[in-house]
């Protein structure tokens, strides 16, 4: 029990420390953040002048003569206008500077968190839902941002305080209340005009944020493709560009909010000043009693406080601390060392691949051995197919070759060297994968092909598409290579998506090609077109083909038969077909009988 209580007592302090660590992201923007803090103190101090001068204004109504009273209240009213104008001016810059420091600091946190996510090992994504990770990047960081730069009161609280204040001042003096209400339409109209512009800018900011969220979701859903093409740096740059556009729009919205709040400070408090000044004249002329006037003044100040009050800061901090802890989990997690330094880039592989005594279990299921004592060698330029029943471990072989996971025991070698000795980016840059389910990003066809080699020129992209038998159907689209493929490529057929993926792999120019059931989901006509493109792609490269349709691998140099995580047969199509009681012969007979 003592330990539990101690832990509970330590957790809030640790959460607060985690929150304070994020404030380090504001350090590069301290030239804006510290002046904004100073402005906050100045405006808070000036706020204290309002009730003081208001008291002077009320006290000035009590005098010996009407002329003296008028002179006194005029002087105090002018002082109040000057204070309010100064407060509004300082508040404008305070809001702008807070927004700049807050938005820029949060953009840095988003960038770092996203960069961390795309560099996490594959096992991390097996243990975390994509929606959860997207929420940490979007919702949690938005909550932290609101905590840092929220400057206007909550609408509901403002409304309750405003309505309650109006009720009491009406009880105090209906005549003065009508004077105040006469001022409200002008203020409300101007607020509506300014508010419409703020809503438009805020919507644009949310749209830009949504665009960046789309990049996050697409990248995380297609993390296998990102890692296979070593495009973690490319995705980070793409996300940073989107964030830059979001920050620019957000700062425009912040300028509008600054003008809006400055207007509220000056116009609404100025309207209250005018009403109190008018009421002081009524008091001097005996049109209102002293206690009624004092009560009216108190509730007028209450209305002003309601319109200018900040949200419940403590509650906001508590919510932000929870969000901070979740974000800090990402920032503190261990990532893959992808070896982005291009100086570490190795020379092109000859293409020799070997597995020696490989045993493997997924980290999430350590008690289930997926591969057992797998041994095989693929010579440079050889075409080797891997077949077997579903669940035999075929796709797991591909994941080990790409080092999405490392073997529990045994070795995976490339050109006679252990895969662990290569930087991840250098290793993966030597390979390209054409999967069964092709993920296309929601951009243009050109961008999706160029994903194999970001920065490729137009001629190389068109050449890759031509070799993949994709140029013809691309040119038939009205927008050609600029045609948008839609979310995950939904605007293209399965065969078209497959050929785009092949063009992407051709552009990457890998030494080793991995085909993971690349034609199994296609109809016969599409399969023929795709198979022709694959033949071009495999020419002169080491190719490892995971196949479901045995008809597509008859020309393979060698076929490995995998069953229950073990290689049980090896040979050519003719050799394995003639093996009495063999697994390959059984699979072949079943499949061709079904056809």
ZAMARGU-4260 file (C-alpha; in steps of 0.2 Angstrom, whole numbers, plus 5000, padded with zeros to 4 digits):
<rodrens>
0) 5000/5000/5000 | 5014/5012/5004 | 5022/5009/4987 | 5005/5012/4978 | 5003/5029/4988
5) 5020/5034/4984 | 5018/5030/4966 | 5002/5040/4965 | 5010/5055/4974 | 5025/5054/4962
10) 5015/5053/4946 | 5008/5071/4946 | 5025/5078/4949 | 5033/5067/4935 | 5019/5072/4923
15) 5022/5090/4927 | 5041/5088/4924 | 5036/5080/4907 | 5026/5095/4903 | 5040/5107/4908
20) 5052/5098/4897 | 5041/5102/4882 | 5043/5120/4886 | 5061/5118/4880 | 5054/5119/4862
25) 5049/5137/4865 | 5068/5141/4868 | 5072/5145/4850 | 5057/5157/4850 | 5061/5166/4866
30) 5063/5183/4858 | 5044/5182/4855 | 5039/5171/4870 | 5047/5182/4884 | 5041/5199/4877
35) 5023/5191/4876 | 5025/5186/4894 | 5030/5204/4899 | 5015/5210/4889 | 5004/5198/4899
40) 5010/5206/4915 | 5008/5223/4909 | 4990/5220/4902 | 4986/5212/4919 | 4992/5227/4928
45) 4983/5239/4917 | 4967/5228/4921 | 4969/5233/4939 | 4967/5252/4933 | 4950/5249/4927
50) 4941/5246/4943 | 4952/5259/4951 | 4947/5273/4939 | 4929/5266/4939 | 4929/5270/4957
55) 4935/5287/4954 | 4922/5290/4941 | 4909/5284/4953 | 4916/5295/4967 | 4917/5310/4955
60) 4898/5310/4954 | 4897/5316/4972 | 4901/5334/4972 | 4896/5351/4978 | 4890/5357/4961
65) 4885/5351/4944 | 4899/5359/4935 | 4912/5352/4946 | 4905/5334/4944 | 4905/5336/4925
70) 4923/5341/4925 | 4928/5327/4937 | 4919/5313/4927 | 4925/5320/4910 | 4944/5319/4916
75) 4942/5301/4923 | 4933/5295/4908 | 4947/5301/4896 | 4959/5293/4908 | 4950/5276/4906
80) 4949/5278/4887 | 4968/5280/4887 | 4971/5265/4898 | 4960/5254/4888 | 4968/5260/4871
85) 4985/5256/4878 | 4979/5239/4885 | 4971/5235/4868 | 4987/5239/4859 | 4998/5229/4870
90) 4986/5214/4870 | 4987/5214/4851 | 5006/5211/4851 | 5005/5199/4866 | 4993/5188/4856
95) 5003/5188/4840 | 5019/5184/4849 | 5012/5170/4860 | 5004/5163/4844 | 5021/5164/4835
100) 5031/5155/4849 | 5017/5143/4852 | 5013/5138/4835 | 5031/5137/4830 | 5036/5127/4845
105) 5022/5115/4843 | 5026/5113/4825 | 5044/5108/4830 | 5036/5095/4843 | 5025/5088/4829
110) 5040/5087/4817 | 5050/5078/4830 | 5036/5066/4835 | 5032/5062/4817 | 5050/5059/4813
115) 5051/5047/4828 | 5036/5038/4822 | 5042/5034/4805 | 5058/5027/4812 | 5050/5016/4824
120) 5053/4997/4821 | 5039/4987/4814 | 5035/4978/4830 | 5030/4996/4837 | 5016/4997/4824
125) 5010/4979/4828 | 5008/4985/4846 | 5000/5002/4843 | 4984/5006/4832 | 4987/5019/4819
130) 4972/5029/4825 | 4980/5030/4842 | 4996/5037/4835 | 4987/5049/4824 | 4978/5056/4839
135) 4994/5059/4848 | 5001/5069/4833 | 4984/5078/4831 | 4973/5079/4846 | 4985/5078/4860
140) 4997/5091/4852 | 4982/5102/4848 | 4977/5102/4866 | 4994/5107/4871 | 4994/5121/4858
145) 4978/5127/4865 | 4985/5127/4883 | 5000/5138/4877 | 4991/5151/4866 | 4972/5151/4871
150) 4968/5169/4875 | 4950/5172/4873 | 4936/5166/4886 | 4926/5151/4883 | 4910/5155/4874
155) 4898/5147/4886 | 4906/5155/4901 | 4905/5172/4893 | 4887/5170/4888 | 4882/5165/4906
160) 4891/5179/4914 | 4885/5191/4901 | 4866/5186/4903 | 4867/5186/4922 | 4875/5203/4922
165) 4862/5210/4911 | 4848/5204/4922 | 4855/5212/4937 | 4859/5229/4929 | 4841/5229/4922
170) 4835/5227/4940 | 4847/5241/4946 | 4841/5253/4932 | 4831/5249/4917 | 4835/5266/4909
175) 4853/5264/4910 | 4851/5246/4904 | 4842/5252/4889 | 4857/5264/4886 | 4869/5250/4887
180) 4858/5239/4876 | 4858/5253/4863 | 4877/5251/4862 | 4877/5232/4860 | 4870/5231/4842
185) 4884/5241/4835 | 4897/5231/4845 | 4889/5214/4840 | 4888/5219/4821 | 4907/5223/4821
190) 4910/5207/4831 | 4901/5197/4818 | 4910/5205/4804 | 4927/5201/4812 | 4921/5184/4818
195) 4917/5179/4801 | 4934/5182/4795 | 4942/5173/4810 | 4930/5158/4806 | 4936/5158/4788
200) 4954/5159/4793 | 4952/5146/4807 | 4944/5134/4794 | 4958/5136/4783 | 4970/5132/4797
205) 4960/5116/4801 | 4960/5111/4783 | 4979/5113/4782 | 4981/5103/4798 | 4969/5090/4791
210) 4981/5089/4776 | 4996/5086/4787 | 4986/5073/4796 | 4982/5064/4780 | 5001/5062/4777
215) 5003/5055/4794 | 4989/5042/4792 | 4994/5037/4775 | 5013/5035/4780 | 5009/5025/4795
220) 4997/5014/4786 | 5010/5011/4772 | 5024/5011/4784 | 5031/4995/4775 | 5032/5004/4759
225) 5041/5019/4767 | 5054/5008/4775 | 5056/4996/4760 | 5061/5012/4750 | 5071/5020/4764
230) 5060/5035/4763 | 5059/5040/4781 | 5068/5057/4777 | 5057/5060/4762 | 5041/5058/4772
235) 5048/5069/4786 | 5052/5083/4773 | 5035/5081/4765 | 5026/5082/4782 | 5037/5097/4787
240) 5032/5106/4771 | 5013/5103/4776 | 5016/5109/4793 | 5025/5125/4787 | 5009/5129/4777
245) 4998/5126/4792 | 5009/5138/4803 | 5008/5151/4790 | 4989/5150/4789 | 4988/5149/4808
250) 4998/5165/4811 | 4986/5174/4799 | 4972/5168/4810 | 4981/5174/4825 | 4983/5191/4818
255) 4964/5192/4815 | 4961/5185/4833 | 4973/5198/4840 | 4963/5212/4831 | 4947/5204/4837
260) 4952/5203/4855 | 4959/5221/4855 | 4942/5227/4848 | 4933/5218/4862 | 4944/5226/4875
265) 4942/5243/4868 | 4924/5243/4861 | 4915/5233/4875 | 4924/5241/4889 | 4923/5258/4881
270) 4904/5255/4879 | 4903/5251/4898 | 4913/5267/4901 | 4901/5277/4891 | 4886/5270/4900
275) 4894/5273/4917 | 4898/5291/4912 | 4880/5293/4907 | 4874/5286/4923 | 4885/5298/4933
280) 4876/5312/4924 | 4860/5304/4930 | 4866/5303/4947 | 4871/5321/4947 | 4854/5326/4941
285) 4846/5315/4954 | 4838/5303/4941 | 4846/5288/4950 | 4849/5284/4968 | 4867/5281/4975
290) 4865/5263/4979 | 4856/5259/4963 | 4871/5267/4954 | 4884/5258/4964 | 4875/5242/4961
295) 4874/5245/4942 | 4893/5250/4942 | 4898/5233/4951 | 4888/5223/4939 | 4894/5233/4924
300) 4912/5228/4930 | 4906/5210/4932 | 4900/5210/4913 | 4917/5217/4908 | 4926/5204/4918
305) 4915/5191/4909 | 4919/5197/4892 | 4938/5198/4895 | 4940/5183/4907 | 4952/5169/4903
310) 4946/5150/4903 | 4950/5140/4919 | 4968/5139/4917 | 4970/5125/4930 | 4958/5113/4921
315) 4967/5116/4905 | 4984/5112/4912 | 4978/5096/4920 | 4971/5091/4903 | 4987/5096/4894
320) 4998/5087/4906 | 4990/5070/4901 | 4992/5074/4883 | 5010/5079/4886 | 5014/5062/4894
325) 5007/5053/4879 | 5018/5064/4867 | 5033/5062/4878 | 5031/5043/4876 | 5034/5045/4858
330) 5048/5057/4859 | 5057/5045/4872 | 5054/5029/4863 | 5069/5020/4854 | 5069/5021/4835
335) 5078/5011/4822 | 5095/5017/4817 | 5091/5019/4799 | 5109/5026/4795 | 5103/5041/4785
340) 5121/5047/4782 | 5123/5045/4764 | 5142/5042/4767 | 5137/5025/4774 | 5129/5020/4757
345) 5137/5004/4751 | 5141/5000/4733 | 5128/4991/4723 | 5125/4973/4729 | 5129/4959/4717
350) 5113/4951/4723 | 5118/4936/4733 | 5106/4932/4747 | 5107/4918/4760 | 5098/4912/4776
355) 5108/4901/4788 | 5098/4892/4801 | 5085/4906/4804 | 5073/4904/4818 | 5060/4917/4820
360) 5045/4922/4831 | 5036/4938/4831 | 5039/4948/4847 | 5020/4949/4850 | 5019/4930/4849
365) 5036/4924/4856 | 5029/4906/4859 | 5024/4903/4841 | 5039/4899/4830 | 5035/4905/4812
370) 5051/4900/4804 | 5062/4885/4809 | 5080/4881/4804 | 5077/4890/4787 | 5092/4887/4775
375) 5094/4893/4757 | 5105/4903/4746 | 5100/4913/4730 | 5114/4917/4718 | 5116/4934/4710
380) 5104/4936/4696 | 5094/4920/4700 | 5075/4919/4701 | 5069/4909/4716 | 5051/4907/4720
385) 5044/4903/4737 | 5028/4893/4738 | 5018/4885/4751 | 5001/4884/4760 | 4994/4900/4769
390) 5002/4903/4785 | 5018/4894/4780 | 5029/4909/4783 | 5032/4915/4765 | 5028/4934/4769
395) 5039/4933/4785 | 5054/4929/4774 | 5052/4945/4765 | 5050/4955/4781 | 5066/4947/4787
400) 5075/4951/4771 | 5070/4969/4773 | 5075/4969/4791 | 5058/4974/4797 | 5062/4961/4810
405) 5078/4952/4815 | 5079/4933/4817 | 5078/4925/4834 | 5093/4915/4829 | 5103/4912/4813
410) 5109/4924/4800 | 5102/4933/4785 | 5117/4937/4773 | 5119/4948/4758 | 5134/4946/4747
415) 5141/4935/4760 | 5139/4949/4774 | 5127/4948/4789 | 5113/4960/4786 | 5116/4967/4804
420) 5132/4974/4798 | 5124/4985/4785 | 5115/5002/4789 | 5097/5000/4787 | 5095/5013/4774
425) 5109/5006/4764 | 5102/4989/4765 | 5085/4993/4760 | 5090/5004/4746 | 5097/4989/4738
430) 5080/4981/4737 | 5062/4985/4730 | 5046/4976/4734 | 5030/4974/4724 | 5017/4968/4736
435) 5001/4960/4734 | 4991/4974/4741 | 4998/4990/4733 | 4997/5006/4743 | 4997/5021/4733
440) 4998/5038/4741 | 4984/5051/4738 | 4994/5061/4726 | 4997/5060/4707 | 5003/5045/4697
445) 5019/5055/4694 | 5022/5056/4713 | 5018/5038/4716 | 5030/5032/4703 | 5044/5044/4709
450) 5042/5037/4727 | 5054/5024/4721 | 5067/5037/4719 | 5062/5054/4725 | 5068/5068/4714
455) 5069/5058/4698 | 5067/5068/4682 | 5053/5067/4670 | 5062/5056/4657 | 5066/5042/4670
460) 5048/5042/4677 | 5041/5040/4659 | 5054/5027/4655 | 5050/5017/4671 | 5031/5018/4667
465) 5034/5012/4649 | 5044/4997/4655 | 5030/4993/4667 | 5017/4993/4654 | 5009/5008/4662
470) 5013/5022/4650 | 4998/5018/4639 | 4984/5019/4651 | 4992/5034/4660 | 4992/5044/4644
475) 4973/5039/4641 | 4969/5049/4657 | 4965/5068/4653 | 4978/5074/4665 | 4991/5060/4661
480) 5004/5058/4674 | 4996/5072/4685 | 4980/5061/4687 | 4976/5060/4706 | 4975/5042/4711
485) 4963/5045/4726 | 4964/5038/4744 | 4975/5023/4744 | 4974/5023/4725 | 4955/5019/4724
490) 4953/5028/4707 | 4964/5015/4698 | 4960/4997/4695 | 4970/4983/4704 | 4980/4980/4688
495) 4984/4998/4686 | 4989/5000/4704 | 5001/4985/4702 | 5009/4992/4686 | 5012/5009/4695
500) 5020/4999/4709 | 5031/4990/4696 | 5036/5007/4689 | 5040/5013/4706 | 5052/4997/4708
505) 5060/5000/4691 | 5064/5018/4695 | 5072/5012/4712 | 5083/5001/4701 | 5086/4988/4715
510) 5099/4974/4715 | 5087/4963/4724 | 5068/4962/4719 | 5055/4955/4731 | 5038/4950/4724
515) 5025/4946/4737 | 5011/4938/4728 | 5011/4952/4716 | 4998/4945/4704 | 4987/4934/4715
520) 4973/4946/4716 | 4972/4950/4698 | 4961/4944/4684 | 4969/4934/4669 | 4970/4949/4658
525) 4977/4961/4671 | 4989/4947/4676 | 4996/4945/4659 | 5000/4964/4657 | 5007/4964/4675
530) 5017/4948/4672 | 5025/4955/4656 | 5030/4971/4666 | 5037/4959/4680 | 5048/4950/4667
535) 5056/4966/4662 | 5058/4971/4680 | 5066/4955/4685 | 5079/4954/4670 | 5096/4955/4677
540) 5091/4956/4695 | 5091/4944/4709 | 5072/4940/4712 | 5063/4932/4726 | 5045/4928/4722
545) 5032/4924/4734 | 5019/4915/4724 | 5001/4909/4726 | 4997/4905/4708 | 5010/4892/4703
550) 5007/4895/4684 | 5017/4912/4686 | 5033/4903/4693 | 5035/4889/4680 | 5050/4898/4673
555) 5059/4901/4690 | 5076/4895/4691 | 5072/4887/4707 | 5057/4884/4718 | 5057/4883/4737
560) 5043/4874/4746 | 5039/4881/4763 | 5028/4871/4775 | 5025/4875/4794 | 5040/4887/4794
565) 5052/4874/4786 | 5059/4872/4768 | 5054/4854/4764 | 5057/4854/4745 | 5068/4863/4733
570) 5070/4861/4714 | 5063/4867/4697 | 5045/4866/4692 | 5048/4850/4682 | 5058/4842/4696
575) 5045/4846/4710 | 5030/4841/4699 | 5038/4824/4696 | 5041/4821/4715 | 5028/4808/4721
580) 5019/4813/4736 | 5028/4830/4736 | 5020/4846/4743 | 5022/4856/4727 | 5014/4842/4717
585) 4999/4842/4728 | 4997/4861/4728 | 4999/4860/4709 | 4986/4847/4706 | 4974/4855/4718
590) 4976/4872/4710 | 4976/4866/4692 | 4961/4855/4696 | 4952/4871/4703 | 4956/4881/4687
</rodrens>
